[in-house]
């Protein structure tokens, strides 16, 4: 697909044309599959590396999974923005949250199939993890969007701190 020329007026449009929608859903599907594959590999490899220490295993899996999650979601947002320049910010947020949610659903499905096929006894995370990663997708999307669209480092850093502060406050308020 051809790259569009930058159109500042287009950023105010809420709707997407047919090509934008096609590219959006392809981007979401590809990034979701990539995220699910990466998380599954991390889950299985970490289980082989640290089988006797469940405390370190969970911490290692969580840390590396969140890093991989962050990289995939921000790369998805940046890729879509490069391919379809000038799309309204709302759609970039939708892409990030959709990729995160669908990627986690595919990851949980993969673990369930892994258990069913081989009776490996993989401990499935709670389904509440879907909401956690959807919220993480929202935060990653907002921060990526700040880097893409906010001019000036001072304003961007201030907005980024605000988003992170609100996310941390909500996390502690919800988990309390």
QUIPENOR-V291436 format. One record per backbone hydrogen bond with DSSP energy under -1.0 kcal/mol. CO is the residue of the C=O (numbers start at 1). NH is the residue of the N-H. If there is no record, write none. Layout:
BEGIN
co->CO nh->NH
co->CO nh->NH
END
This chain:
BEGIN
co->9 nh->12
co->10 nh->13
co->17 nh->21
co->18 nh->22
co->19 nh->23
co->20 nh->24
co->21 nh->25
co->22 nh->26
co->23 nh->27
co->24 nh->28
co->25 nh->29
co->26 nh->30
co->27 nh->31
co->28 nh->32
co->29 nh->33
co->30 nh->34
co->31 nh->35
co->32 nh->36
co->33 nh->37
co->34 nh->38
co->35 nh->39
co->36 nh->40
co->37 nh->41
co->38 nh->42
co->39 nh->43
co->40 nh->44
co->41 nh->45
co->42 nh->46
co->43 nh->47
co->44 nh->48
co->45 nh->49
co->46 nh->50
co->53 nh->57
co->54 nh->58
co->55 nh->59
co->56 nh->60
co->57 nh->61
co->58 nh->62
co->59 nh->63
co->60 nh->64
co->61 nh->65
co->62 nh->66
co->63 nh->67
co->64 nh->68
co->65 nh->69
co->66 nh->70
co->67 nh->71
co->68 nh->72
co->69 nh->73
co->70 nh->74
co->71 nh->75
co->72 nh->76
co->73 nh->77
co->74 nh->78
co->75 nh->79
co->76 nh->80
co->77 nh->81
co->78 nh->82
co->79 nh->83
co->80 nh->84
co->84 nh->87
co->88 nh->91
co->89 nh->93
co->90 nh->94
co->91 nh->95
co->92 nh->96
co->93 nh->97
co->94 nh->98
co->95 nh->99
co->96 nh->100
co->97 nh->101
co->98 nh->102
co->99 nh->103
co->100 nh->104
co->101 nh->105
co->102 nh->106
co->103 nh->107
co->104 nh->108
co->105 nh->109
co->106 nh->110
co->107 nh->111
co->108 nh->112
co->109 nh->113
co->110 nh->114
co->111 nh->115
co->112 nh->116
co->113 nh->117
co->114 nh->118
co->115 nh->119
co->126 nh->129
co->127 nh->130
co->128 nh->132
co->129 nh->133
co->130 nh->134
co->131 nh->135
co->132 nh->136
co->133 nh->137
co->134 nh->138
co->135 nh->139
co->136 nh->140
co->137 nh->141
co->138 nh->142
co->139 nh->143
co->140 nh->144
co->141 nh->145
co->142 nh->146
co->143 nh->147
co->144 nh->148
co->145 nh->149
co->146 nh->150
co->152 nh->156
co->153 nh->157
co->154 nh->158
co->155 nh->159
co->156 nh->160
co->157 nh->161
co->158 nh->162
co->159 nh->163
co->160 nh->164
co->161 nh->165
co->162 nh->166
co->163 nh->167
co->164 nh->168
co->165 nh->169
co->166 nh->170
co->167 nh->171
co->168 nh->172
co->169 nh->173
co->170 nh->174
co->171 nh->175
END
